[in-house]
Amino acid sequence: MNKQDFIRKVTSRKFWVSLIAFVSAMLVAFNVPDGSIAQITSIIMSFGSLISYVLAEGFADGNNKE
């Protein structure tokens, strides 16, 4: 896997939705209260948006220099 493949996978919405679904299911399995599950998934979504933006912009800037 090269750098471009990694960036494409991490910036994928499917990746972040899958991660949120997995974490949410695990939290439900461990009887975590609903309010806490909502907060944790919100944090993951925020982190995913930020990481996706930073990596996508860095990738675009890197391609513009060439």
PyMOL Python script that loads the backbone (N, CA, C, O; Angstrom):
from pymol import cmd

cmd.read_pdbstr("""\
ATOM      1  N   MET A   1       0.855  -1.167   0.000  1.00  0.00           N
ATOM      2  CA  MET A   1       0.000   0.000   0.000  1.00  0.00           C
ATOM      3  C   MET A   1       0.902   1.232   0.000  1.00  0.00           C
ATOM      4  O   MET A   1       1.794   1.361   0.838  1.00  0.00           O
ATOM      5  N   ASN A   2       0.660   2.129  -0.947  1.00  0.00           N
ATOM      6  CA  ASN A   2       1.460   3.351  -0.987  1.00  0.00           C
ATOM      7  C   ASN A   2       0.736   4.492  -0.274  1.00  0.00           C
ATOM      8  O   ASN A   2      -0.371   4.324   0.237  1.00  0.00           O
ATOM      9  N   LYS A   3       1.373   5.629  -0.252  1.00  0.00           N
ATOM     10  CA  LYS A   3       0.851   6.779   0.486  1.00  0.00           C
ATOM     11  C   LYS A   3      -0.512   7.232  -0.054  1.00  0.00           C
ATOM     12  O   LYS A   3      -1.403   7.589   0.717  1.00  0.00           O
ATOM     13  N   GLN A   4      -0.662   7.215  -1.366  1.00  0.00           N
ATOM     14  CA  GLN A   4      -1.928   7.653  -1.962  1.00  0.00           C
ATOM     15  C   GLN A   4      -3.080   6.714  -1.582  1.00  0.00           C
ATOM     16  O   GLN A   4      -4.191   7.168  -1.307  1.00  0.00           O
ATOM     17  N   ASP A   5      -2.814   5.427  -1.568  1.00  0.00           N
ATOM     18  CA  ASP A   5      -3.849   4.463  -1.167  1.00  0.00           C
ATOM     19  C   ASP A   5      -4.258   4.680   0.287  1.00  0.00           C
ATOM     20  O   ASP A   5      -5.442   4.653   0.620  1.00  0.00           O
ATOM     21  N   PHE A   6      -3.264   4.894   1.146  1.00  0.00           N
ATOM     22  CA  PHE A   6      -3.545   5.120   2.564  1.00  0.00           C
ATOM     23  C   PHE A   6      -4.395   6.376   2.754  1.00  0.00           C
ATOM     24  O   PHE A   6      -5.374   6.357   3.499  1.00  0.00           O
ATOM     25  N   ILE A   7      -4.027   7.449   2.090  1.00  0.00           N
ATOM     26  CA  ILE A   7      -4.788   8.705   2.218  1.00  0.00           C
ATOM     27  C   ILE A   7      -6.204   8.520   1.702  1.00  0.00           C
ATOM     28  O   ILE A   7      -7.154   9.010   2.312  1.00  0.00           O
ATOM     29  N   ARG A   8      -6.355   7.821   0.587  1.00  0.00           N
ATOM     30  CA  ARG A   8      -7.694   7.598   0.027  1.00  0.00           C
ATOM     31  C   ARG A   8      -8.561   6.791   0.991  1.00  0.00           C
ATOM     32  O   ARG A   8      -9.750   7.074   1.138  1.00  0.00           O
ATOM     33  N   LYS A   9      -7.978   5.793   1.645  1.00  0.00           N
ATOM     34  CA  LYS A   9      -8.754   4.963   2.569  1.00  0.00           C
ATOM     35  C   LYS A   9      -9.120   5.719   3.840  1.00  0.00           C
ATOM     36  O   LYS A   9     -10.241   5.586   4.329  1.00  0.00           O
ATOM     37  N   VAL A  10      -8.200   6.506   4.383  1.00  0.00           N
ATOM     38  CA  VAL A  10      -8.473   7.235   5.627  1.00  0.00           C
ATOM     39  C   VAL A  10      -9.449   8.382   5.403  1.00  0.00           C
ATOM     40  O   VAL A  10     -10.188   8.750   6.316  1.00  0.00           O
ATOM     41  N   THR A  11      -9.462   8.947   4.211  1.00  0.00           N
ATOM     42  CA  THR A  11     -10.389  10.050   3.933  1.00  0.00           C
ATOM     43  C   THR A  11     -11.744   9.556   3.432  1.00  0.00           C
ATOM     44  O   THR A  11     -12.633  10.354   3.136  1.00  0.00           O
ATOM     45  N   SER A  12     -11.893   8.258   3.341  1.00  0.00           N
ATOM     46  CA  SER A  12     -13.144   7.680   2.873  1.00  0.00           C
ATOM     47  C   SER A  12     -14.244   7.787   3.932  1.00  0.00           C
ATOM     48  O   SER A  12     -14.019   7.482   5.103  1.00  0.00           O
ATOM     49  N   ARG A  13     -15.412   8.216   3.518  1.00  0.00           N
ATOM     50  CA  ARG A  13     -16.556   8.263   4.431  1.00  0.00           C
ATOM     51  C   ARG A  13     -16.960   6.867   4.863  1.00  0.00           C
ATOM     52  O   ARG A  13     -17.412   6.668   5.990  1.00  0.00           O
ATOM     53  N   LYS A  14     -16.800   5.905   3.975  1.00  0.00           N
ATOM     54  CA  LYS A  14     -17.138   4.518   4.309  1.00  0.00           C
ATOM     55  C   LYS A  14     -16.289   4.017   5.470  1.00  0.00           C
ATOM     56  O   LYS A  14     -16.782   3.304   6.343  1.00  0.00           O
ATOM     57  N   PHE A  15     -15.012   4.392   5.478  1.00  0.00           N
ATOM     58  CA  PHE A  15     -14.128   3.984   6.562  1.00  0.00           C
ATOM     59  C   PHE A  15     -14.623   4.532   7.892  1.00  0.00           C
ATOM     60  O   PHE A  15     -14.701   3.796   8.875  1.00  0.00           O
ATOM     61  N   TRP A  16     -14.957   5.811   7.933  1.00  0.00           N
ATOM     62  CA  TRP A  16     -15.380   6.438   9.189  1.00  0.00           C
ATOM     63  C   TRP A  16     -16.741   5.923   9.638  1.00  0.00           C
ATOM     64  O   TRP A  16     -16.971   5.762  10.837  1.00  0.00           O
ATOM     65  N   VAL A  17     -17.650   5.661   8.695  1.00  0.00           N
ATOM     66  CA  VAL A  17     -18.950   5.101   9.068  1.00  0.00           C
ATOM     67  C   VAL A  17     -18.772   3.692   9.624  1.00  0.00           C
ATOM     68  O   VAL A  17     -19.428   3.312  10.594  1.00  0.00           O
ATOM     69  N   SER A  18     -17.885   2.924   9.007  1.00  0.00           N
ATOM     70  CA  SER A  18     -17.614   1.569   9.506  1.00  0.00           C
ATOM     71  C   SER A  18     -17.007   1.611  10.897  1.00  0.00           C
ATOM     72  O   SER A  18     -17.373   0.811  11.759  1.00  0.00           O
ATOM     73  N   LEU A  19     -16.088   2.532  11.122  1.00  0.00           N
ATOM     74  CA  LEU A  19     -15.470   2.672  12.440  1.00  0.00           C
ATOM     75  C   LEU A  19     -16.507   3.052  13.493  1.00  0.00           C
ATOM     76  O   LEU A  19     -16.521   2.487  14.587  1.00  0.00           O
ATOM     77  N   ILE A  20     -17.365   3.998  13.167  1.00  0.00           N
ATOM     78  CA  ILE A  20     -18.408   4.427  14.103  1.00  0.00           C
ATOM     79  C   ILE A  20     -19.366   3.278  14.394  1.00  0.00           C
ATOM     80  O   ILE A  20     -19.761   3.078  15.542  1.00  0.00           O
ATOM     81  N   ALA A  21     -19.743   2.521  13.367  1.00  0.00           N
ATOM     82  CA  ALA A  21     -20.650   1.392  13.574  1.00  0.00           C
ATOM     83  C   ALA A  21     -20.011   0.345  14.481  1.00  0.00           C
ATOM     84  O   ALA A  21     -20.673  -0.194  15.368  1.00  0.00           O
ATOM     85  N   PHE A  22     -18.739   0.058  14.267  1.00  0.00           N
ATOM     86  CA  PHE A  22     -18.043  -0.925  15.088  1.00  0.00           C
ATOM     87  C   PHE A  22     -17.961  -0.471  16.540  1.00  0.00           C
ATOM     88  O   PHE A  22     -18.276  -1.232  17.455  1.00  0.00           O
ATOM     89  N   VAL A  23     -17.537   0.772  16.745  1.00  0.00           N
ATOM     90  CA  VAL A  23     -17.405   1.281  18.115  1.00  0.00           C
ATOM     91  C   VAL A  23     -18.765   1.331  18.800  1.00  0.00           C
ATOM     92  O   VAL A  23     -18.884   0.956  19.967  1.00  0.00           O
ATOM     93  N   SER A  24     -19.788   1.788  18.088  1.00  0.00           N
ATOM     94  CA  SER A  24     -21.130   1.859  18.675  1.00  0.00           C
ATOM     95  C   SER A  24     -21.623   0.483  19.082  1.00  0.00           C
ATOM     96  O   SER A  24     -22.186   0.317  20.165  1.00  0.00           O
ATOM     97  N   ALA A  25     -21.418  -0.497  18.229  1.00  0.00           N
ATOM     98  CA  ALA A  25     -21.851  -1.857  18.550  1.00  0.00           C
ATOM     99  C   ALA A  25     -21.112  -2.387  19.777  1.00  0.00           C
ATOM    100  O   ALA A  25     -21.718  -3.046  20.622  1.00  0.00           O
ATOM    101  N   MET A  26     -19.838  -2.113  19.883  1.00  0.00           N
ATOM    102  CA  MET A  26     -19.066  -2.561  21.044  1.00  0.00           C
ATOM    103  C   MET A  26     -19.552  -1.878  22.324  1.00  0.00           C
ATOM    104  O   MET A  26     -19.636  -2.511  23.377  1.00  0.00           O
ATOM    105  N   LEU A  27     -19.870  -0.592  22.230  1.00  0.00           N
ATOM    106  CA  LEU A  27     -20.357   0.130  23.402  1.00  0.00           C
ATOM    107  C   LEU A  27     -21.709  -0.410  23.859  1.00  0.00           C
ATOM    108  O   LEU A  27     -21.961  -0.532  25.058  1.00  0.00           O
ATOM    109  N   VAL A  28     -22.571  -0.731  22.906  1.00  0.00           N
ATOM    110  CA  VAL A  28     -23.870  -1.313  23.253  1.00  0.00           C
ATOM    111  C   VAL A  28     -23.665  -2.681  23.900  1.00  0.00           C
ATOM    112  O   VAL A  28     -24.342  -3.023  24.870  1.00  0.00           O
ATOM    113  N   ALA A  29     -22.734  -3.459  23.362  1.00  0.00           N
ATOM    114  CA  ALA A  29     -22.462  -4.791  23.913  1.00  0.00           C
ATOM    115  C   ALA A  29     -21.968  -4.725  25.358  1.00  0.00           C
ATOM    116  O   ALA A  29     -22.214  -5.636  26.148  1.00  0.00           O
ATOM    117  N   PHE A  30     -21.271  -3.639  25.693  1.00  0.00           N
ATOM    118  CA  PHE A  30     -20.762  -3.487  27.058  1.00  0.00           C
ATOM    119  C   PHE A  30     -21.688  -2.646  27.944  1.00  0.00           C
ATOM    120  O   PHE A  30     -21.280  -2.169  29.003  1.00  0.00           O
ATOM    121  N   ASN A  31     -22.947  -2.468  27.498  1.00  0.00           N
ATOM    122  CA  ASN A  31     -23.986  -1.763  28.263  1.00  0.00           C
ATOM    123  C   ASN A  31     -23.609  -0.347  28.668  1.00  0.00           C
ATOM    124  O   ASN A  31     -23.886   0.077  29.790  1.00  0.00           O
ATOM    125  N   VAL A  32     -22.984   0.379  27.763  1.00  0.00           N
ATOM    126  CA  VAL A  32     -22.669   1.785  28.003  1.00  0.00           C
ATOM    127  C   VAL A  32     -23.956   2.585  27.802  1.00  0.00           C
ATOM    128  O   VAL A  32     -24.705   2.299  26.867  1.00  0.00           O
ATOM    129  N   PRO A  33     -24.238   3.580  28.650  1.00  0.00           N
ATOM    130  CA  PRO A  33     -25.463   4.375  28.507  1.00  0.00           C
ATOM    131  C   PRO A  33     -25.556   5.064  27.134  1.00  0.00           C
ATOM    132  O   PRO A  33     -24.542   5.427  26.538  1.00  0.00           O
ATOM    133  N   ASP A  34     -26.785   5.234  26.652  1.00  0.00           N
ATOM    134  CA  ASP A  34     -27.017   5.812  25.327  1.00  0.00           C
ATOM    135  C   ASP A  34     -26.396   7.195  25.161  1.00  0.00           C
ATOM    136  O   ASP A  34     -25.848   7.501  24.102  1.00  0.00           O
ATOM    137  N   GLY A  35     -26.473   8.022  26.178  1.00  0.00           N
ATOM    138  CA  GLY A  35     -25.899   9.369  26.097  1.00  0.00           C
ATOM    139  C   GLY A  35     -24.401   9.327  25.869  1.00  0.00           C
ATOM    140  O   GLY A  35     -23.861  10.131  25.111  1.00  0.00           O
ATOM    141  N   SER A  36     -23.743   8.411  26.510  1.00  0.00           N
ATOM    142  CA  SER A  36     -22.290   8.270  26.339  1.00  0.00           C
ATOM    143  C   SER A  36     -21.954   7.764  24.943  1.00  0.00           C
ATOM    144  O   SER A  36     -20.968   8.194  24.345  1.00  0.00           O
ATOM    145  N   ILE A  37     -22.763   6.860  24.425  1.00  0.00           N
ATOM    146  CA  ILE A  37     -22.532   6.346  23.073  1.00  0.00           C
ATOM    147  C   ILE A  37     -22.647   7.481  22.068  1.00  0.00           C
ATOM    148  O   ILE A  37     -21.831   7.584  21.152  1.00  0.00           O
ATOM    149  N   ALA A  38     -23.648   8.328  22.230  1.00  0.00           N
ATOM    150  CA  ALA A  38     -23.826   9.457  21.317  1.00  0.00           C
ATOM    151  C   ALA A  38     -22.630  10.407  21.379  1.00  0.00           C
ATOM    152  O   ALA A  38     -22.174  10.900  20.348  1.00  0.00           O
ATOM    153  N   GLN A  39     -22.128  10.660  22.573  1.00  0.00           N
ATOM    154  CA  GLN A  39     -20.973  11.544  22.709  1.00  0.00           C
ATOM    155  C   GLN A  39     -19.733  10.935  22.072  1.00  0.00           C
ATOM    156  O   GLN A  39     -18.981  11.637  21.397  1.00  0.00           O
ATOM    157  N   ILE A  40     -19.512   9.671  22.269  1.00  0.00           N
ATOM    158  CA  ILE A  40     -18.326   9.014  21.715  1.00  0.00           C
ATOM    159  C   ILE A  40     -18.387   8.987  20.191  1.00  0.00           C
ATOM    160  O   ILE A  40     -17.384   9.254  19.529  1.00  0.00           O
ATOM    161  N   THR A  41     -19.549   8.669  19.629  1.00  0.00           N
ATOM    162  CA  THR A  41     -19.650   8.655  18.170  1.00  0.00           C
ATOM    163  C   THR A  41     -19.497  10.055  17.590  1.00  0.00           C
ATOM    164  O   THR A  41     -18.952  10.211  16.497  1.00  0.00           O
ATOM    165  N   SER A  42     -19.963  11.066  18.296  1.00  0.00           N
ATOM    166  CA  SER A  42     -19.771  12.449  17.845  1.00  0.00           C
ATOM    167  C   SER A  42     -18.299  12.818  17.823  1.00  0.00           C
ATOM    168  O   SER A  42     -17.839  13.487  16.899  1.00  0.00           O
ATOM    169  N   ILE A  43     -17.564  12.391  18.826  1.00  0.00           N
ATOM    170  CA  ILE A  43     -16.131  12.660  18.870  1.00  0.00           C
ATOM    171  C   ILE A  43     -15.423  11.975  17.711  1.00  0.00           C
ATOM    172  O   ILE A  43     -14.556  12.571  17.071  1.00  0.00           O
ATOM    173  N   ILE A  44     -15.786  10.725  17.437  1.00  0.00           N
ATOM    174  CA  ILE A  44     -15.164  10.003  16.322  1.00  0.00           C
ATOM    175  C   ILE A  44     -15.473  10.698  14.999  1.00  0.00           C
ATOM    176  O   ILE A  44     -14.587  10.852  14.158  1.00  0.00           O
ATOM    177  N   MET A  45     -16.728  11.121  14.809  1.00  0.00           N
ATOM    178  CA  MET A  45     -17.099  11.804  13.569  1.00  0.00           C
ATOM    179  C   MET A  45     -16.324  13.114  13.416  1.00  0.00           C
ATOM    180  O   MET A  45     -15.868  13.436  12.319  1.00  0.00           O
ATOM    181  N   SER A  46     -16.176  13.854  14.485  1.00  0.00           N
ATOM    182  CA  SER A  46     -15.422  15.110  14.428  1.00  0.00           C
ATOM    183  C   SER A  46     -13.966  14.848  14.082  1.00  0.00           C
ATOM    184  O   SER A  46     -13.383  15.534  13.243  1.00  0.00           O
ATOM    185  N   PHE A  47     -13.386  13.855  14.732  1.00  0.00           N
ATOM    186  CA  PHE A  47     -11.993  13.501  14.470  1.00  0.00           C
ATOM    187  C   PHE A  47     -11.826  13.027  13.027  1.00  0.00           C
ATOM    188  O   PHE A  47     -10.854  13.387  12.364  1.00  0.00           O
ATOM    189  N   GLY A  48     -12.755  12.233  12.547  1.00  0.00           N
ATOM    190  CA  GLY A  48     -12.695  11.748  11.169  1.00  0.00           C
ATOM    191  C   GLY A  48     -12.778  12.864  10.155  1.00  0.00           C
ATOM    192  O   GLY A  48     -12.057  12.854   9.157  1.00  0.00           O
ATOM    193  N   SER A  49     -13.650  13.828  10.399  1.00  0.00           N
ATOM    194  CA  SER A  49     -13.772  14.972   9.501  1.00  0.00           C
ATOM    195  C   SER A  49     -12.484  15.784   9.469  1.00  0.00           C
ATOM    196  O   SER A  49     -12.023  16.194   8.404  1.00  0.00           O
ATOM    197  N   LEU A  50     -11.922  16.007  10.622  1.00  0.00           N
ATOM    198  CA  LEU A  50     -10.690  16.788  10.709  1.00  0.00           C
ATOM    199  C   LEU A  50      -9.534  16.078  10.007  1.00  0.00           C
ATOM    200  O   LEU A  50      -8.823  16.689   9.209  1.00  0.00           O
ATOM    201  N   ILE A  51      -9.346  14.810  10.296  1.00  0.00           N
ATOM    202  CA  ILE A  51      -8.262  14.039   9.679  1.00  0.00           C
ATOM    203  C   ILE A  51      -8.443  13.967   8.164  1.00  0.00           C
ATOM    204  O   ILE A  51      -7.481  14.122   7.412  1.00  0.00           O
ATOM    205  N   SER A  52      -9.678  13.730   7.719  1.00  0.00           N
ATOM    206  CA  SER A  52      -9.944  13.666   6.282  1.00  0.00           C
ATOM    207  C   SER A  52      -9.603  14.978   5.602  1.00  0.00           C
ATOM    208  O   SER A  52      -8.990  14.985   4.535  1.00  0.00           O
ATOM    209  N   TYR A  53      -9.991  16.071   6.203  1.00  0.00           N
ATOM    210  CA  TYR A  53      -9.711  17.381   5.618  1.00  0.00           C
ATOM    211  C   TYR A  53      -8.213  17.647   5.549  1.00  0.00           C
ATOM    212  O   TYR A  53      -7.704  18.070   4.510  1.00  0.00           O
ATOM    213  N   VAL A  54      -7.514  17.405   6.634  1.00  0.00           N
ATOM    214  CA  VAL A  54      -6.071  17.678   6.680  1.00  0.00           C
ATOM    215  C   VAL A  54      -5.331  16.820   5.657  1.00  0.00           C
ATOM    216  O   VAL A  54      -4.488  17.331   4.920  1.00  0.00           O
ATOM    217  N   LEU A  55      -5.631  15.541   5.605  1.00  0.00           N
ATOM    218  CA  LEU A  55      -4.941  14.670   4.659  1.00  0.00           C
ATOM    219  C   LEU A  55      -5.285  15.000   3.211  1.00  0.00           C
ATOM    220  O   LEU A  55      -4.408  14.990   2.348  1.00  0.00           O
ATOM    221  N   ALA A  56      -6.542  15.291   2.943  1.00  0.00           N
ATOM    222  CA  ALA A  56      -6.946  15.631   1.575  1.00  0.00           C
ATOM    223  C   ALA A  56      -6.289  16.928   1.118  1.00  0.00           C
ATOM    224  O   ALA A  56      -5.829  17.015  -0.020  1.00  0.00           O
ATOM    225  N   GLU A  57      -6.238  17.925   1.975  1.00  0.00           N
ATOM    226  CA  GLU A  57      -5.588  19.181   1.627  1.00  0.00           C
ATOM    227  C   GLU A  57      -4.080  18.993   1.428  1.00  0.00           C
ATOM    228  O   GLU A  57      -3.498  19.557   0.501  1.00  0.00           O
ATOM    229  N   GLY A  58      -3.463  18.214   2.287  1.00  0.00           N
ATOM    230  CA  GLY A  58      -2.040  17.937   2.129  1.00  0.00           C
ATOM    231  C   GLY A  58      -1.753  17.205   0.833  1.00  0.00           C
ATOM    232  O   GLY A  58      -0.772  17.500   0.150  1.00  0.00           O
ATOM    233  N   PHE A  59      -2.594  16.263   0.498  1.00  0.00           N
ATOM    234  CA  PHE A  59      -2.442  15.518  -0.752  1.00  0.00           C
ATOM    235  C   PHE A  59      -2.615  16.449  -1.958  1.00  0.00           C
ATOM    236  O   PHE A  59      -1.843  16.378  -2.915  1.00  0.00           O
ATOM    237  N   ALA A  60      -3.616  17.311  -1.912  1.00  0.00           N
ATOM    238  CA  ALA A  60      -3.858  18.251  -3.005  1.00  0.00           C
ATOM    239  C   ALA A  60      -2.699  19.238  -3.132  1.00  0.00           C
ATOM    240  O   ALA A  60      -2.257  19.535  -4.242  1.00  0.00           O
ATOM    241  N   ASP A  61      -2.210  19.742  -2.017  1.00  0.00           N
ATOM    242  CA  ASP A  61      -1.073  20.661  -2.056  1.00  0.00           C
ATOM    243  C   ASP A  61       0.178  19.977  -2.602  1.00  0.00           C
ATOM    244  O   ASP A  61       0.943  20.585  -3.351  1.00  0.00           O
ATOM    245  N   GLY A  62       0.381  18.735  -2.235  1.00  0.00           N
ATOM    246  CA  GLY A  62       1.535  17.982  -2.722  1.00  0.00           C
ATOM    247  C   GLY A  62       1.473  17.763  -4.220  1.00  0.00           C
ATOM    248  O   GLY A  62       2.502  17.798  -4.894  1.00  0.00           O
ATOM    249  N   ASN A  63       0.281  17.537  -4.748  1.00  0.00           N
ATOM    250  CA  ASN A  63       0.133  17.343  -6.197  1.00  0.00           C
ATOM    251  C   ASN A  63       0.266  18.636  -6.957  1.00  0.00           C
ATOM    252  O   ASN A  63       0.684  18.619  -8.115  1.00  0.00           O
ATOM    253  N   ASN A  64      -0.076  19.769  -6.349  1.00  0.00           N
ATOM    254  CA  ASN A  64       0.018  21.068  -7.023  1.00  0.00           C
ATOM    255  C   ASN A  64       1.473  21.503  -7.204  1.00  0.00           C
ATOM    256  O   ASN A  64       1.774  22.266  -8.122  1.00  0.00           O
ATOM    257  N   LYS A  65       2.370  21.034  -6.354  1.00  0.00           N
ATOM    258  CA  LYS A  65       3.773  21.426  -6.445  1.00  0.00           C
ATOM    259  C   LYS A  65       4.479  20.727  -7.596  1.00  0.00           C
ATOM    260  O   LYS A  65       5.494  21.213  -8.096  1.00  0.00           O
ATOM    261  N   GLU A  66       3.942  19.588  -8.014  1.00  0.00           N
ATOM    262  CA  GLU A  66       4.597  18.816  -9.077  1.00  0.00           C
ATOM    263  C   GLU A  66       4.340  19.360 -10.425  1.00  0.00           C
ATOM    264  O   GLU A  66       4.827  18.813 -11.415  1.00  0.00           O
TER     265      GLU A  66
END
""", "prot")
cmd.dss("prot")
cmd.show_as("cartoon", "prot")
cmd.util.cbc("prot")
cmd.orient("prot")
